[in-house]
Amino acid sequence: MTATEPVTETATVLQAQSITMRFGGLVAVNNVDFDVNDREIVGLIGPNGAGKTTFFNCLTGMYRPTRGTVSYRGRRLPPQPRLVARAGVARTFQNIRLFGNMTALENVMVGRYCRTKSGVLTSIIRGPRYRREERETVERSRELLDFVGLGRNADHLARNLPYGDQRRLEIARAMATDPGLLLLDEPTAGMNAQETAQASQLIFAIRERGLAVVVIEHDMRFIFRLCDRITCLVRGEKLVEGTADVVQSDERVIEAYLGTGPAKAEGGR
């Protein structure tokens, strides 16, 4: 599947309305509306300081918006990351946040525990439910490592993995929460051309599993080829939203972010 193929499912997965985030006198995000549909890949672009990561933090409960609401599949999300993850929204971070002294398998298992139900007593005495859930957690985590191409690295410490593999491990850990929507904050940052191409293939494969994906990225060639729809933020406000052709040819985007003409912007960063 490519980004140019039509998205068959049109039900709204995520709906953010009038999101505003103030830090004292600074308005980091200002009255932004944003929605994502089933099995859709949406890009979020903008110059440094545009408010992209702050907006992600508002969507995932890291920040409580000053104003506005976020809903997932029609239900309002509370501003608590744990509850947002349990509702079905998972994310990765701009700066890798793995447990370096844990193995790749253990890192993915950590993400899985939000779906387990064993209580403290059952876990202490290692009762039947605990043993069953632990076995299922290991099996699911190994399956996800295989999916992202890290099956052979399951017993390697996260800190010893190459940078690109650490990025993929973060995605596997996020997917371990069984999300319906995955938010990726600069998933190709620091990657070479081959790793970036692999990241693109992985995101398409994630969509094939029925997930919707939102991607923050500065690599324009990557984002224009990947996404069904793109939203551009500038100074915390939505500047334009549309297909890659619409966004990359918009003079306001070219001036605010790309800094060049449409022909060059199509293949530039």
Stockholm file with secondary structure:
# STOCKHOLM 1.0

chainA/1-269         MTATEPVTETATVLQAQSITMRFGGLVAVNNVDFDVNDREIVGLIGPNGAGKTTFFNCLTGMYRPTRGTVSYRGRRLPPQPRLVARAGVARTFQNIRLFGNMTALENVMVGRYCRTKSGVLTSIIRGPRYRREERETVERSRELLDFVGLGRNADHLARNLPYGDQRRLEIARAMATDPGLLLLDEPTAGMNAQETAQASQLIFAIRERGLAVVVIEHDMRFIFRLCDRITCLVRGEKLVEGTADVVQSDERVIEAYLGTGPAKAEGGR
#=GR chainA/1-269 SS CCTTSCCCCCCEEEEEEEEEEEETTEEEEEEEEEEEETTCEEEEECSTTSSHHHHHHHHTTSSCCSEEEEEETTEECCSCHHHHHHHTEEECCSSCCCCTTSBHHHHHHHHHGGGCCCCHHHHHHTCHHHHHHHHHHHHHHHHHHHHTTCGGGTTSBGGGSCHHHHHHHHHHHHHTTCCSEEEEESTTTTCCHHHHHHHHHHHHHHHHTTCEEEEECSCHHHHHHHCSEEEEEETTEEEEEECHHHHHTCHHHIIIIICSCHHHHTTCC
#=GC SS_cons         CCTTSCCCCCCEEEEEEEEEEEETTEEEEEEEEEEEETTCEEEEECSTTSSHHHHHHHHTTSSCCSEEEEEETTEECCSCHHHHHHHTEEECCSSCCCCTTSBHHHHHHHHHGGGCCCCHHHHHHTCHHHHHHHHHHHHHHHHHHHHTTCGGGTTSBGGGSCHHHHHHHHHHHHHTTCCSEEEEESTTTTCCHHHHHHHHHHHHHHHHTTCEEEEECSCHHHHHHHCSEEEEEETTEEEEEECHHHHHTCHHHIIIIICSCHHHHTTCC
//
